């Protein structure tokens, strides 16, 4: 064994005792010398004078124990070194220092796999599942633009099955003019487990919104109590998003996206909303809004407006949140809040109620004024086909073209159904 640089001669085997040292042939060993001395003492006159028998007896008494004591340590030393493996001291840089565990954070995008924890290291402590608020913050942060804007849509199981409205909604982003990259900022808010599972299968940013004691998975017929609960829950959720500091564009899932809408929003508006019927002035409160599409900036005015809007449900029980908006937009308290409401032009943000006629200017088209999921799906597919045909035209033909929509077809309202706008303006 080599001696350790940290321990000097401690690693060297101890020198064997004198009795174990082999002597060259012809030379007397220390033991034979001792016995020779004893014999000499018997024959020496001096020994006889001083008492030879006493000296001989004394020598025998101490020599035997001394030899026994010298042989035993040597035997144990040889036995230990033959049965114990040699252990090299590690360099100081590799030594394990005992102490409290330190969590080392690695870059998320690191290509180097982390080293496995030693078996003696404590396992990371699991604090249980994330709270809903923590999950929401994480999803919003991942999807937000540089100015903290996200695109939101809500979804239940009824609307999320393969081949249903969700697939058409996502396809519109992919075939739209400059809209595919917007999918990176879209958060799908799933209100039941099946919708959440479907979202995870087709999209990157999904949030499962749980509402205690409420099942939002089935079809919710317009203006039924279950439908109203879902709409009011959605409104309160949007208020939470604003309070977290995020601007948002909210879009119903039955809206097709054909162009990026951001350049067409008003720079001075806090709350901007699409219309079933646009009268030409974006500040005119008489415009008939449709809450299926809106753009809201996060600030104190918009947050207070959403709080007041939601609290107004108690004053108007059983009334759709959109119809409540049509009432409170004239309230003095809304004016005191100072929120700047702007109504979006149907030239850019159209729907079946009032279509956007120019495909060179359209941003979104909504399957409003339509009852029944299958009718919506049929006309939304036809709308996507119309758009694809338009986009396949040469650029000069597109500009001069008077190409128009072939829809609505299945979504044509029965006679008399659209006469009462207050009741039927958002279907």
Secondary structure, DSSP 4 states (H G I P E B T S, - for coil): -PPPTTTGGGGSPPPPPGGG----TTSPPHHHHHHHHHHHHHH-HHHHHH-HHHHHHHHHHHHHHHHHHHHHHHHHHHHHHHHSPP-PPPPGGGPPPPSS--PPP--TT--SPPPPPPTTSPPPPP--SPPHHHHHHHHHHHH--TTSEEEEEEE-HHHHSTTSHHHHHHHHHHHSBS-GGGGGGEEEEESSHHHHHHHHHH-S-EEE---TT----S---TTSHHHHHHHHHHHHHHHHHHHTT-EEEEE-TTEEE-B--GGGS-TT-SEEEEEEE--S-TT-TTSEEEEEEEEE--SHHHHHHHHHHHHTTTTSTT--HHHHHHHHTT-HHHHHHT--EEEPPTTTEEESSS----TTT--EEE--S--SHHHHHHHHHHHHHHHHHHHTS-HHHHHH--------STTPPPTTTTS-HHHHS--
